[in-house]
Amino acid sequence: MIVLGIDPGYAILGYGVIEVLSTGLSVVDYGIIETSAHSSFPQRLERLYSGTALLIEKYRPSQVAFEELFFRRNVTTAIQVGAGRGVAILSAQQSGLPLYEYTPMQIKLAVTGNGHADKHQVQHMVRALLRLNDFPRPDDAADGLAVAICHSHTTGPVREEYRIK
């Protein structure tokens, strides 16, 4: 099974592609889709949409998992990131793939065993679980891999609870 994990963003969307094997997890690719601050709002959304579509076309995942959004303060940022997440979900939905979502706490718990882990702890465990030589960079890409790892650890009927409906 190939899983595409997405850490939504507006300026930067992080992604991680892993393969779930009987022997464990294997990294296929990871990286970011970046939008230019000089582009218009619609152009930036189009970049996120088409970038997500290209990832799905290139890697042919069987499932796509997203991190849910959580914002306390900045409403403008929340709206922009929410719009970016929305077009990425739309792009994945149009491919006909099953879509799932997990909270930041669920992702941290699945990857580190601690739902309140910091970014460094998450990166350390992503590196260890995927047997990488270096820490995945940038942070957004590491977060995309963490989303994919979280999804791979959620199986059976429990997984359906996290399906985007």
DSSP file (Angstrom, degrees, kcal/mol; ACC not computed):
  #  RESIDUE AA STRUCTURE BP1 BP2  ACC     N-H-->O    O-->H-N    N-H-->O    O-->H-N    TCO  KAPPA ALPHA  PHI   PSI    X-CA   Y-CA   Z-CA
    1    1 A M              0   0    0      0, 0.0    19,-3.4     0, 0.0     2,-0.5   0.000 360.0 360.0 360.0 133.9    0.0    0.0    0.0
    2    2 A I  E     -A   19   0A   0     17,-0.2    60,-2.6    58,-0.2    61,-1.3  -0.928 360.0-164.6-107.3 129.5    1.3    3.5   -0.9
    3    3 A V  E     -Ab  18  63A   0     15,-2.6    15,-2.3    -2,-0.5     2,-0.6  -0.946  10.5-154.8-118.4 132.2    0.2    6.4    1.3
    4    4 A L  E     -Ab  17  64A   0     59,-2.1    61,-2.8    -2,-0.4     2,-0.4  -0.936  14.3-163.4-102.4 118.1    0.4   10.1    0.5
    5    5 A G  E     -Ab  16  65A   0     11,-3.4    11,-2.1    -2,-0.6     2,-0.5  -0.875   4.5-162.2-103.0 134.8    0.5   12.2    3.7
    6    6 A I  E     -Ab  15  66A   0     59,-2.7    61,-1.7    -2,-0.4     9,-0.2  -0.968  17.7-164.6-125.6 126.9   -0.2   15.9    3.4
    7    7 A D  E     -A   14   0A   0      7,-2.9     7,-2.2    -2,-0.5   137,-0.1  -0.909  36.4-133.0-100.6 101.3    0.6   18.7    5.8
    8    8 A P        +     0   0    0      0, 0.0     2,-0.3     0, 0.0    77,-0.1  -0.135  38.0 152.9 -62.8 150.5   -1.7   21.4    4.5
    9    9 A G        -     0   0    0     72,-0.2     4,-0.2     1,-0.1    39,-0.0  -0.969  42.6-141.7-162.1 172.2   -0.4   24.9    3.9
   10   10 A Y  S    S+     0   0    0     -2,-0.3     3,-0.2     2,-0.2    -1,-0.1   0.754 107.0  26.0-108.7 -49.2   -0.9   28.0    1.9
   11   11 A A  S    S+     0   0    0      1,-0.3    24,-2.8    23,-0.1     2,-0.4   0.869 140.5  15.8 -79.3 -40.4    2.7   29.2    1.4
   12   12 A I  E     - C   0  34A   0     22,-0.2     2,-0.5    -4,-0.1    -1,-0.3  -0.992  62.4-166.3-139.5 127.6    4.1   25.7    1.7
   13   13 A L  E     - C   0  33A   0     20,-2.5    20,-2.6    -2,-0.4     2,-0.3  -0.969  18.5-149.4-109.8 123.6    2.3   22.3    1.6
   14   14 A G  E     -AC   7  32A   0     -7,-2.2    -7,-2.9    -2,-0.5     2,-0.3  -0.711  16.4-175.5 -93.7 144.8    4.4   19.4    2.9
   15   15 A Y  E     -AC   6  31A   0     16,-2.6    16,-2.1    -2,-0.3     2,-0.4  -0.979  12.9-171.8-138.6 153.6    4.0   15.9    1.6
   16   16 A G  E     -AC   5  30A   0    -11,-2.1   -11,-3.4   128,-0.5     2,-0.5  -0.989   7.0-160.7-142.5 134.7    5.4   12.5    2.3
   17   17 A V  E     +AC   4  29A   0     12,-3.4    11,-3.0    -2,-0.4    12,-1.6  -0.971  18.6 172.7-117.6 123.0    4.9    9.3    0.3
   18   18 A I  E     -AC   3  27A   0    -15,-2.3   -15,-2.6    -2,-0.5     2,-0.5  -0.909  25.7-138.1-127.1 156.7    5.5    6.0    2.0
   19   19 A E  E     -AC   2  26A   0      7,-3.1     7,-2.3    -2,-0.3     2,-0.7  -0.962  15.3-142.3-112.6 132.3    5.1    2.3    1.1
   20   20 A V  E     + C   0  25A   0    -19,-3.4     2,-0.2    -2,-0.5     5,-0.2  -0.847  29.6 176.4 -95.4 114.3    3.7    0.0    3.7
   21   21 A L  E >   - C   0  24A   0      3,-3.1     3,-1.3    -2,-0.7    -2,-0.0  -0.693  46.2-109.1-113.2 165.1    5.5   -3.4    3.3
   22   22 A S  T 3  S+     0   0    0      1,-0.3     3,-0.1    -2,-0.2    -1,-0.1   0.762 122.2  51.6 -64.3 -22.7    5.3   -6.6    5.4
   23   23 A T  T 3  S-     0   0    0      1,-0.3     2,-0.3     3,-0.0    -1,-0.3   0.458 125.7 -86.3 -92.8  -2.5    8.8   -5.7    6.6
   24   24 A G  E <   -C   21   0A   0     -3,-1.3    -3,-3.1     2,-0.0     2,-0.3  -0.941  66.2 -28.4 134.7-156.7    7.9   -2.2    7.7
   25   25 A L  E     -C   20   0A   0    104,-0.4     2,-0.4    -2,-0.3    -5,-0.2  -0.769  45.5-167.6-103.5 144.2    7.7    1.2    6.1
   26   26 A S  E     -C   19   0A   0     -7,-2.3    -7,-3.1    -2,-0.3     2,-0.3  -0.998  21.1-126.6-131.5 132.2    9.7    2.5    3.2
   27   27 A V  E     +C   18   0A   0    103,-0.4    -9,-0.2    -2,-0.4     3,-0.1  -0.608  24.6 176.9 -78.5 133.9   10.0    6.1    2.1
   28   28 A V  E     -     0   0A   0    -11,-3.0     2,-0.3     1,-0.4   -10,-0.2   0.811  64.0 -36.5 -97.7 -49.1    9.2    6.7   -1.5
   29   29 A D  E     -C   17   0A   0    -12,-1.6   -12,-3.4     2,-0.0    -1,-0.4  -0.974  51.8-170.7-167.6 161.5    9.5   10.5   -1.6
   30   30 A Y  E     +C   16   0A   0     -2,-0.3     2,-0.3   -14,-0.2   -14,-0.2  -0.975  26.2 112.8-156.7 158.4    8.9   13.7    0.4
   31   31 A G  E     -C   15   0A   0    -16,-2.1   -16,-2.6    -2,-0.3     2,-0.3  -0.971  48.9 -78.7 170.6-157.0    9.1   17.4   -0.2
   32   32 A I  E     -C   14   0A   0     -2,-0.3     2,-0.5   -18,-0.2   -18,-0.2  -0.945  12.7-140.7-136.6 156.0    7.0   20.5   -0.5
   33   33 A I  E     -C   13   0A   0    -20,-2.6   -20,-2.5    -2,-0.3     2,-0.4  -0.991  33.4-163.5-111.6 118.0    4.7   22.4   -2.9
   34   34 A E  E     -C   12   0A   0     -2,-0.5     2,-0.3   -22,-0.2   -22,-0.2  -0.830   9.1-156.0-109.8 140.9    5.6   26.0   -2.5
   35   35 A T        -     0   0    0    -24,-2.8     2,-0.3    -2,-0.4     9,-0.1  -0.873  24.3-113.2-112.5 150.2    3.6   29.0   -3.6
   36   36 A S    >   -     0   0    0     -2,-0.3     3,-1.6     1,-0.1     8,-0.1  -0.627   7.4-142.4 -84.7 134.7    5.0   32.4   -4.4
   37   37 A A  T 3  S+     0   0    0     -2,-0.3    -1,-0.1     1,-0.3     7,-0.0   0.690 104.1  61.2 -64.4 -17.7    4.1   35.4   -2.2
   38   38 A H  T 3  S+     0   0    0      2,-0.1    -1,-0.3     0, 0.0     2,-0.2   0.546  88.8  90.5 -86.5  -8.4    4.0   37.4   -5.4
   39   39 A S  S <  S-     0   0    0     -3,-1.6     2,-0.0     1,-0.1    -4,-0.0  -0.505  84.6-104.5 -85.3 157.3    1.2   35.3   -6.9
   40   40 A S     >  -     0   0    0     -2,-0.2     4,-2.4     1,-0.1     5,-0.2  -0.304  34.3-103.4 -73.5 164.0   -2.4   36.1   -6.4
   41   41 A F  H  > S+     0   0    0      1,-0.2     4,-2.1     2,-0.2     5,-0.2   0.933 123.0  46.9 -54.3 -51.2   -4.6   34.2   -4.0
   42   42 A P  H  > S+     0   0    0      0, 0.0     4,-2.4     0, 0.0    -1,-0.2   0.882 111.1  52.3 -61.9 -36.5   -6.3   32.2   -6.8
   43   43 A Q  H  > S+     0   0    0      2,-0.2     4,-2.0     1,-0.2    -2,-0.2   0.890 109.1  49.7 -65.4 -38.2   -2.9   31.5   -8.5
   44   44 A R  H  X S+     0   0    0     -4,-2.4     4,-1.9     2,-0.2    -1,-0.2   0.903 111.2  48.6 -67.9 -40.1   -1.6   30.1   -5.2
   45   45 A L  H  X S+     0   0    0     -4,-2.1     4,-2.6     1,-0.2    -2,-0.2   0.902 109.6  52.8 -65.0 -39.9   -4.6   27.9   -4.7
   46   46 A E  H  X S+     0   0    0     -4,-2.4     4,-3.0     1,-0.2     5,-0.3   0.896 107.1  52.6 -61.6 -39.7   -4.2   26.6   -8.3
   47   47 A R  H  X S+     0   0    0     -4,-2.0     4,-2.3     2,-0.2    -1,-0.2   0.908 111.2  46.1 -62.1 -43.0   -0.6   25.7   -7.6
   48   48 A L  H  X S+     0   0    0     -4,-1.9     4,-2.0     2,-0.2    -2,-0.2   0.903 114.5  48.4 -66.4 -41.4   -1.6   23.7   -4.6
   49   49 A Y  H  X S+     0   0    0     -4,-2.6     4,-2.2     2,-0.2    -2,-0.2   0.958 116.4  40.6 -62.8 -52.8   -4.4   22.0   -6.5
   50   50 A S  H  X S+     0   0    0     -4,-3.0     4,-2.3     1,-0.2    -2,-0.2   0.856 113.3  55.0 -69.6 -34.0   -2.3   21.1   -9.5
   51   51 A G  H  X S+     0   0    0     -4,-2.3     4,-1.9    -5,-0.3    -1,-0.2   0.905 109.0  47.7 -63.7 -41.2    0.7   20.1   -7.4
   52   52 A T  H  X S+     0   0    0     -4,-2.0     4,-2.1     2,-0.2    -2,-0.2   0.918 110.8  51.8 -64.3 -43.5   -1.4   17.7   -5.4
   53   53 A A  H  X S+     0   0    0     -4,-2.2     4,-2.4     1,-0.2    -2,-0.2   0.896 108.7  51.2 -60.0 -40.9   -2.8   16.2   -8.6
   54   54 A L  H  X S+     0   0    0     -4,-2.3     4,-2.7     2,-0.2    -1,-0.2   0.887 107.9  52.1 -65.2 -38.9    0.7   15.7  -10.0
   55   55 A L  H  X S+     0   0    0     -4,-1.9     4,-2.7     2,-0.2     5,-0.4   0.923 111.4  46.8 -61.7 -43.5    1.7   13.9   -6.8
   56   56 A I  H  X S+     0   0    0     -4,-2.1     4,-1.8     1,-0.2    -2,-0.2   0.907 114.0  47.7 -66.1 -41.6   -1.2   11.5   -7.1
   57   57 A E  H  < S+     0   0    0     -4,-2.4    -2,-0.2    -5,-0.2    -1,-0.2   0.907 116.6  43.8 -64.6 -41.9   -0.5   10.9  -10.8
   58   58 A K  H  < S+     0   0    0     -4,-2.7    -2,-0.2    -5,-0.2    -1,-0.2   0.911 126.4  26.7 -71.7 -44.8    3.2   10.3  -10.2
   59   59 A Y  H  < S-     0   0    0     -4,-2.7    -3,-0.2    -5,-0.2    -2,-0.2   0.609  85.2-146.9-101.0 -13.9    3.0    8.1   -7.1
   60   60 A R     <  -     0   0    0     -4,-1.8   -58,-0.2    -5,-0.4    -4,-0.1   0.917  23.1-164.7  48.2  56.6   -0.4    6.5   -7.5
   61   61 A P        -     0   0    0      0, 0.0   -58,-0.2     0, 0.0    -1,-0.1  -0.308  22.1-143.8 -67.0 155.5   -1.1    6.2   -3.8
   62   62 A S  S    S+     0   0    0    -60,-2.6     2,-0.3     1,-0.2   -59,-0.2   0.667  84.8  18.3 -90.2 -19.1   -4.0    3.9   -2.6
   63   63 A Q  E     -b    3   0A   0    -61,-1.3   -59,-2.1    34,-0.1     2,-0.4  -0.992  65.2-149.2-149.8 152.0   -4.9    6.3    0.2
   64   64 A V  E     -bd   4  99A   0     34,-2.1    36,-2.2    -2,-0.3     2,-0.4  -0.987  12.3-166.4-125.9 132.2   -4.4   10.0    1.1
   65   65 A A  E     -bd   5 100A   0    -61,-2.8   -59,-2.7    -2,-0.4     2,-0.3  -0.952   3.6-165.1-121.8 139.9   -4.2   11.3    4.6
   66   66 A F  E     -bd   6 101A   0     34,-2.5    36,-2.1    -2,-0.4     2,-0.5  -0.871  22.2-120.8-120.0 150.8   -4.3   15.0    5.7
   67   67 A E  E     - d   0 102A   0    -61,-1.7    36,-0.2    -2,-0.3     2,-0.1  -0.796  34.4-122.8 -85.4 132.8   -3.5   16.8    8.9
   68   68 A E        -     0   0    0     34,-3.1     2,-0.3    -2,-0.5    -1,-0.0  -0.389  30.9-107.3 -69.1 154.6   -6.5   18.6   10.4
   69   69 A L        -     0   0    0     34,-0.1     2,-0.3    -2,-0.1    -1,-0.1  -0.602  34.2-178.3 -86.6 145.7   -6.1   22.3   10.9
   70   70 A F        +     0   0    0     -2,-0.3     2,-0.4    33,-0.0    -2,-0.0  -0.908   8.8 164.7-144.6 114.7   -5.7   23.8   14.3
   71   71 A F        -     0   0    0     -2,-0.3    -2,-0.0     1,-0.1     4,-0.0  -0.990  17.3-179.2-131.5 140.1   -5.3   27.6   14.9
   72   72 A R  S    S+     0   0    0     -2,-0.4    -1,-0.1     2,-0.0     3,-0.1   0.759  77.4   2.3-102.0 -35.0   -5.7   29.6   18.0
   73   73 A R  S    S+     0   0    0      1,-0.2     2,-0.9     2,-0.0    -2,-0.1   0.803  99.2  75.0-122.1 -67.8   -5.1   33.2   16.9
   74   74 A N     >  -     0   0    0      1,-0.2     4,-2.1     2,-0.1    -1,-0.2  -0.410  45.4-178.4 -72.8 100.3   -4.4   34.3   13.3
   75   75 A V  H  > S+     0   0    0     -2,-0.9     4,-2.4     2,-0.2     5,-0.2   0.883  80.7  54.5 -65.5 -41.0   -7.8   34.2   11.5
   76   76 A T  H  > S+     0   0    0      1,-0.2     4,-2.3     2,-0.2    -1,-0.2   0.931 110.5  45.7 -61.0 -46.0   -6.3   35.3    8.2
   77   77 A T  H  > S+     0   0    0      1,-0.2     4,-3.0     2,-0.2     5,-0.3   0.912 111.1  53.4 -62.7 -42.3   -3.7   32.6    8.2
   78   78 A A  H  X S+     0   0    0     -4,-2.1     4,-2.4     1,-0.2    -2,-0.2   0.901 109.8  47.8 -60.0 -41.8   -6.3   30.0    9.2
   79   79 A I  H  X S+     0   0    0     -4,-2.4     4,-2.2     2,-0.2    -1,-0.2   0.925 113.8  46.8 -65.9 -44.7   -8.5   31.0    6.3
   80   80 A Q  H  X S+     0   0    0     -4,-2.3     4,-2.3     2,-0.2    -2,-0.2   0.936 115.5  44.1 -64.0 -47.1   -5.7   30.9    3.8
   81   81 A V  H  X S+     0   0    0     -4,-3.0     4,-2.8     1,-0.2    -1,-0.2   0.888 112.3  54.2 -66.0 -38.0   -4.4   27.5    5.0
   82   82 A G  H  X S+     0   0    0     -4,-2.4     4,-2.3    -5,-0.3    -1,-0.2   0.893 108.5  48.7 -61.4 -39.7   -8.0   26.2    5.1
   83   83 A A  H  X S+     0   0    0     -4,-2.2     4,-2.2     2,-0.2    -2,-0.2   0.911 111.8  49.3 -65.7 -42.0   -8.4   27.2    1.5
   84   84 A G  H  X S+     0   0    0     -4,-2.3     4,-1.8     1,-0.2    -2,-0.2   0.906 111.9  48.2 -62.7 -42.2   -5.2   25.5    0.6
   85   85 A R  H  X S+     0   0    0     -4,-2.8     4,-2.6     1,-0.2    -1,-0.2   0.903 109.4  55.0 -63.0 -41.1   -6.2   22.4    2.4
   86   86 A G  H  X S+     0   0    0     -4,-2.3     4,-2.5     1,-0.2    -2,-0.2   0.906 108.3  45.6 -61.3 -44.2   -9.6   22.5    0.7
   87   87 A V  H  X S+     0   0    0     -4,-2.2     4,-2.3     2,-0.2    -1,-0.2   0.850 112.4  52.0 -71.4 -31.1   -8.1   22.6   -2.8
   88   88 A A  H  X S+     0   0    0     -4,-1.8     4,-2.2     2,-0.2    -2,-0.2   0.911 111.4  47.3 -67.2 -41.4   -5.7   19.7   -2.0
   89   89 A I  H  X S+     0   0    0     -4,-2.6     4,-3.0     2,-0.2    -2,-0.2   0.921 111.7  51.0 -63.6 -43.6   -8.7   17.7   -0.7
   90   90 A L  H  X S+     0   0    0     -4,-2.5     4,-2.3     2,-0.2    -2,-0.2   0.925 109.4  50.5 -59.2 -45.3  -10.6   18.5   -3.8
   91   91 A S  H  X S+     0   0    0     -4,-2.3     4,-0.6     1,-0.2    -1,-0.2   0.923 114.5  43.4 -59.5 -45.7   -7.7   17.4   -6.0
   92   92 A A  H ><>S+     0   0    0     -4,-2.2     5,-1.1     1,-0.2     3,-0.9   0.889 111.3  55.0 -68.0 -39.3   -7.4   14.1   -4.1
   93   93 A Q  H ><5S+     0   0    0     -4,-3.0     3,-1.8     1,-0.3    -2,-0.2   0.892 101.9  57.6 -60.6 -40.3  -11.2   13.6   -4.1
   94   94 A Q  H 3<5S+     0   0    0     -4,-2.3    -1,-0.3     1,-0.3    -2,-0.2   0.702  98.2  61.4 -66.7 -17.9  -11.3   13.9   -7.9
   95   95 A S  T <<5S-     0   0    0     -3,-0.9    -1,-0.3    -4,-0.6    -2,-0.2   0.603 111.2-122.8 -81.3 -11.1   -8.9   11.0   -8.2
   96   96 A G  T < 5 +     0   0    0     -3,-1.8    -3,-0.2    -4,-0.4    -2,-0.1   0.570  62.2 142.9  82.9   9.0  -11.4    8.8   -6.4
   97   97 A L      < -     0   0    0     -5,-1.1    -1,-0.3     1,-0.1     2,-0.2  -0.497  59.4-102.5 -81.7 151.2   -9.1    7.8   -3.6
   98   98 A P        -     0   0    0      0, 0.0   -34,-2.1     0, 0.0     2,-0.4  -0.559  40.2-151.1 -70.1 137.6  -10.2    7.3    0.0
   99   99 A L  E     -d   64   0A   0     65,-0.3    65,-2.8    -2,-0.2     2,-0.3  -0.894  15.0-177.2-116.8 141.2   -9.3   10.4    2.1
  100  100 A Y  E     -dE  65 163A   0    -36,-2.2   -34,-2.5    -2,-0.4     2,-0.3  -0.904   8.0-157.5-133.6 159.3   -8.5   10.4    5.8
  101  101 A E  E     -d   66   0A   0     61,-2.4     2,-0.3    -2,-0.3   -34,-0.2  -0.999   5.7-172.9-143.3 146.2   -7.7   13.1    8.4
  102  102 A Y  E     -d   67   0A   0    -36,-2.1   -34,-3.1    -2,-0.3    49,-0.0  -0.972  26.3-115.1-136.1 147.0   -5.9   13.1   11.7
  103  103 A T     >  -     0   0    0     -2,-0.3     4,-2.2   -36,-0.2     5,-0.2  -0.397  33.1-110.3 -75.5 158.7   -5.4   15.8   14.4
  104  104 A P  H  > S+     0   0    0      0, 0.0     4,-2.5     0, 0.0     5,-0.2   0.886 120.9  53.2 -55.3 -38.3   -1.9   17.0   15.2
  105  105 A M  H  > S+     0   0    0      2,-0.2     4,-2.5     1,-0.2     5,-0.2   0.910 107.7  49.6 -65.3 -42.1   -2.1   15.3   18.5
  106  106 A Q  H  > S+     0   0    0      2,-0.2     4,-2.4     1,-0.2    -1,-0.2   0.899 111.8  49.3 -62.6 -40.2   -3.1   11.9   16.9
  107  107 A I  H  X S+     0   0    0     -4,-2.2     4,-2.1     2,-0.2     5,-0.2   0.940 112.1  46.8 -65.3 -47.5   -0.2   12.2   14.5
  108  108 A K  H  X>S+     0   0    0     -4,-2.5     4,-3.0     7,-0.2     6,-0.8   0.904 113.2  49.9 -61.2 -41.7    2.3   13.0   17.2
  109  109 A L  H  X5S+     0   0    0     -4,-2.5     4,-1.5     4,-0.2    -1,-0.2   0.914 111.9  47.5 -63.5 -43.9    1.0   10.2   19.4
  110  110 A A  H  <5S+     0   0    0     -4,-2.4    -1,-0.2    -5,-0.2    -2,-0.2   0.858 120.7  37.1 -66.0 -35.4    1.2    7.7   16.5
  111  111 A V  H  <5S+     0   0    0     -4,-2.1    -2,-0.2    -5,-0.2    -1,-0.2   0.869 135.8  14.6 -87.4 -39.0    4.8    8.7   15.5
  112  112 A T  H  <5S-     0   0    0     -4,-3.0    -3,-0.2    -5,-0.2    -2,-0.2   0.620  92.5-117.4-113.3 -17.2    6.4    9.4   18.9
  113  113 A G  S  <<S+     0   0    0     -4,-1.5     2,-0.4    -5,-0.7    -4,-0.2   0.464  91.9  91.6  86.5   1.4    4.1    7.9   21.5
  114  114 A N    >   -     0   0    0     -6,-0.8     3,-1.7     1,-0.1    -2,-0.2  -0.958  62.3-158.4-134.1 113.0    3.5   11.4   23.0
  115  115 A G  T 3  S+     0   0    0     -2,-0.4    -7,-0.2     1,-0.3    -6,-0.2   0.582  96.3  50.4 -66.8  -9.3    0.6   13.5   21.7
  116  116 A H  T 3  S+     0   0    0     -8,-0.1    -1,-0.3    -7,-0.1   -11,-0.1   0.082  80.0 142.5-114.5  21.9    2.4   16.6   22.9
  117  117 A A    <   -     0   0    0     -3,-1.7     2,-0.1   -12,-0.1    -9,-0.1  -0.228  47.6-123.1 -61.6 150.8    5.8   15.9   21.2
  118  118 A D     >  -     0   0    0      1,-0.1     4,-2.1   -10,-0.0     5,-0.2  -0.387  30.9 -95.1 -88.7 174.7    7.7   18.9   19.8
  119  119 A K  H  > S+     0   0    0      1,-0.2     4,-2.7     2,-0.2     5,-0.2   0.868 123.5  53.6 -58.4 -39.9    8.8   19.2   16.2
  120  120 A H  H  > S+     0   0    0      1,-0.2     4,-2.6     2,-0.2    -1,-0.2   0.913 108.1  49.4 -64.4 -42.0   12.3   17.8   16.9
  121  121 A Q  H  > S+     0   0    0      2,-0.2     4,-2.2     1,-0.2    -1,-0.2   0.902 111.9  49.1 -63.3 -40.5   10.9   14.7   18.6
  122  122 A V  H  X S+     0   0    0     -4,-2.1     4,-2.7     2,-0.2     5,-0.2   0.943 112.1  48.0 -63.5 -47.5    8.6   14.1   15.6
  123  123 A Q  H  X S+     0   0    0     -4,-2.7     4,-2.5     1,-0.2    -2,-0.2   0.904 110.1  52.8 -59.9 -41.7   11.5   14.6   13.1
  124  124 A H  H  X S+     0   0    0     -4,-2.6     4,-2.1     1,-0.2    -1,-0.2   0.926 112.9  43.1 -60.0 -45.9   13.7   12.2   15.1
  125  125 A M  H  X S+     0   0    0     -4,-2.2     4,-3.3     2,-0.2     5,-0.3   0.863 111.1  54.2 -72.4 -35.4   11.1    9.4   15.1
  126  126 A V  H  X S+     0   0    0     -4,-2.7     4,-2.0     2,-0.2    -1,-0.2   0.945 110.9  47.8 -59.8 -46.4   10.2   10.0   11.4
  127  127 A R  H  <>S+     0   0    0     -4,-2.5     5,-2.4    -5,-0.2     4,-0.4   0.921 116.0  43.8 -59.2 -45.5   13.9    9.5   10.7
  128  128 A A  H ><5S+     0   0    0     -4,-2.1     3,-0.9     3,-0.2    -2,-0.2   0.932 113.5  48.9 -68.0 -47.0   14.1    6.4   12.8
  129  129 A L  H 3<5S+     0   0    0     -4,-3.3  -104,-0.4     1,-0.3    -1,-0.2   0.834 118.9  39.2 -64.5 -32.6   10.9    4.8   11.6
  130  130 A L  T 3<5S-     0   0    0     -4,-2.0  -103,-0.4    -5,-0.3    -1,-0.3   0.379 106.9-126.1 -98.6   3.5   11.8    5.3    8.0
  131  131 A R  T < 5 +     0   0    0     -3,-0.9     2,-0.3    -4,-0.4    -3,-0.2   0.912  47.4 170.0  52.8  49.4   15.5    4.4    8.5
  132  132 A L      < -     0   0    0     -5,-2.4    -1,-0.2    -6,-0.2    -2,-0.0  -0.636  39.1-139.0 -89.6 148.6   16.6    7.7    6.9
  133  133 A N  S    S+     0   0    0     -2,-0.3     2,-0.3     2,-0.1    -1,-0.1   0.851  86.6  24.9 -72.5 -35.4   20.3    8.8    7.1
  134  134 A D  S    S-     0   0    0     -7,-0.1    -2,-0.1     3,-0.0     3,-0.0  -0.800  95.9 -86.8-125.5 165.8   19.3   12.5    7.7
  135  135 A F        -     0   0    0     -2,-0.3     2,-0.2     1,-0.1   -11,-0.1  -0.543  53.5-107.3 -68.3 135.5   16.4   14.4    9.2
  136  136 A P        -     0   0    0      0, 0.0     6,-0.3     0, 0.0    -1,-0.1  -0.489  48.1-120.0 -67.1 132.7   13.8   15.0    6.5
  137  137 A R  S    S+     0   0    0     -2,-0.2     2,-0.2     4,-0.1  -107,-0.1  -0.935  77.1  34.3-127.4 150.1   13.9   18.7    5.5
  138  138 A P  S >> S-     0   0    0      0, 0.0     4,-1.8     0, 0.0     3,-0.8   0.654  80.6-120.9 -74.4-179.6   12.1   21.1    5.4
  139  139 A D  H 3> S+     0   0    0      1,-0.3     4,-2.4     2,-0.2     5,-0.2   0.840 111.4  60.0 -54.4 -37.2    9.9   20.6    8.5
  140  140 A D  H 3> S+     0   0    0      1,-0.2     4,-1.9     2,-0.2    -1,-0.3   0.875 104.8  48.7 -63.0 -37.2    6.7   20.6    6.3
  141  141 A A  H <> S+     0   0    0     -3,-0.8     4,-2.2     2,-0.2    -1,-0.2   0.899 109.7  51.9 -68.7 -40.7    8.0   17.6    4.4
  142  142 A A  H  X S+     0   0    0     -4,-1.8     4,-2.2    -6,-0.3    -2,-0.2   0.890 109.2  51.3 -61.0 -38.8    8.8   15.8    7.7
  143  143 A D  H  X S+     0   0    0     -4,-2.4     4,-2.2     2,-0.2    -1,-0.2   0.884 106.6  53.5 -66.2 -38.5    5.2   16.6    8.8
  144  144 A G  H  X S+     0   0    0     -4,-1.9     4,-1.9  -129,-0.2  -128,-0.5   0.913 109.9  48.0 -60.8 -42.5    3.9   15.1    5.6
  145  145 A L  H  X S+     0   0    0     -4,-2.2     4,-2.6  -130,-0.3    -2,-0.2   0.897 108.9  54.2 -63.4 -40.1    5.8   11.9    6.3
  146  146 A A  H  X S+     0   0    0     -4,-2.2     4,-2.7     1,-0.2    -2,-0.2   0.884 106.6  51.6 -62.1 -38.9    4.5   11.9    9.9
  147  147 A V  H  X S+     0   0    0     -4,-2.2     4,-2.3     2,-0.2    -1,-0.2   0.929 111.2  47.6 -62.2 -44.9    0.9   12.1    8.6
  148  148 A A  H  X S+     0   0    0     -4,-1.9     4,-2.2     2,-0.2    -2,-0.2   0.900 112.1  49.4 -64.0 -41.2    1.5    9.1    6.3
  149  149 A I  H  X S+     0   0    0     -4,-2.6     4,-1.4     2,-0.2    -2,-0.2   0.932 109.6  52.0 -62.7 -46.1    3.1    7.1    9.1
  150  150 A C  H >X S+     0   0    0     -4,-2.7     4,-0.6     1,-0.2     3,-0.5   0.928 110.7  48.1 -55.1 -47.1    0.2    7.9   11.4
  151  151 A H  H >< S+     0   0    0     -4,-2.3     3,-1.2     1,-0.2    -1,-0.2   0.897 107.4  55.1 -63.4 -39.5   -2.2    6.6    8.7
  152  152 A S  H 3< S+     0   0    0     -4,-2.2    -1,-0.2     1,-0.3    -2,-0.2   0.784 106.8  52.0 -65.4 -25.1   -0.2    3.5    8.2
  153  153 A H  H << S+     0   0    0     -4,-1.4     2,-0.7    -3,-0.5    -1,-0.3   0.547  94.4  81.1 -86.6  -8.4   -0.5    2.7   11.9
  154  154 A T    <<  +     0   0    0     -3,-1.2     2,-0.2    -4,-0.6    -1,-0.0  -0.883  66.3 165.9-102.0 115.2   -4.3    3.1   11.9
  155  155 A T    >>  +     0   0    0     -2,-0.7     3,-0.8     4,-0.0     4,-0.7  -0.748  30.3   4.4-128.1 170.4   -5.9   -0.1   10.6
  156  156 A G  H >> S-     0   0    0     -2,-0.2     3,-1.0     1,-0.2     4,-0.8  -0.102 117.8 -15.5  61.1-149.8   -9.2   -2.0   10.3
  157  157 A P  H 3> S+     0   0    0      0, 0.0     4,-0.6     0, 0.0     3,-0.4   0.792 131.3  64.6 -60.3 -29.2  -12.5   -0.5   11.5
  158  158 A V  H X4 S+     0   0    0     -3,-0.8     3,-1.2     1,-0.2     4,-0.4   0.882  94.3  60.9 -61.6 -37.7  -10.7    2.2   13.5
  159  159 A R  H X< S+     0   0    0     -3,-1.0     3,-1.8    -4,-0.7    -1,-0.2   0.871  95.0  61.6 -58.2 -38.0   -9.3    3.7   10.2
  160  160 A E  H >< S+     0   0    0     -4,-0.8     3,-1.2    -3,-0.4    -1,-0.3   0.756  91.2  67.4 -63.8 -23.7  -12.9    4.3    8.9
  161  161 A E  T << S+     0   0    0     -3,-1.2    -1,-0.3    -4,-0.6    -2,-0.2   0.760 102.5  47.4 -64.7 -23.2  -13.5    6.7   11.8
  162  162 A Y  T <  S+     0   0    0     -3,-1.8   -61,-2.4    -4,-0.4    -1,-0.2   0.337  82.9 121.2-101.6   5.1  -10.9    9.0   10.3
  163  163 A R  B <   -E  100   0A   0     -3,-1.2     2,-0.5   -63,-0.2   -63,-0.3  -0.497  69.8-118.2 -70.9 136.1  -12.2    8.9    6.7
  164  164 A I              0   0    0    -65,-2.8   -65,-0.3    -2,-0.2    -1,-0.1  -0.646 360.0 360.0 -75.3 122.6  -13.2   12.3    5.4
  165  165 A K              0   0    0     -2,-0.5    -1,-0.2    -3,-0.0    -2,-0.0   0.400 360.0 360.0-110.1 360.0  -16.9   12.1    4.7
